[in-house]
C-alpha cells in the first residue's frame, strides 16, 4: 500500500475521468425521444375492482 501514498493523484485523475464520462453519457440520453416513441404505446388500464386474477389473503382462507 506504499504505492498508494505515492500515486494517489493518478487514482484521483482516473476517478474524475470516469465521473466526467458518466455525466457525458447521461447528457447524450434523450428523454424527449423516449417519450415520443412511447406515445404509440397505450397504457395498461388500472381498475381497483375486486375481480382481480390474484387471490387475496381473505379469499384463500374461505
Buried (B, 14 or more C-beta within 10 A) or exposed (E): EEEEEEEEEEEEEEEEEEEEEEEEEEEEEEEEEEEEEEEEEEEEEEEEEEEEEEEEEEEEEE
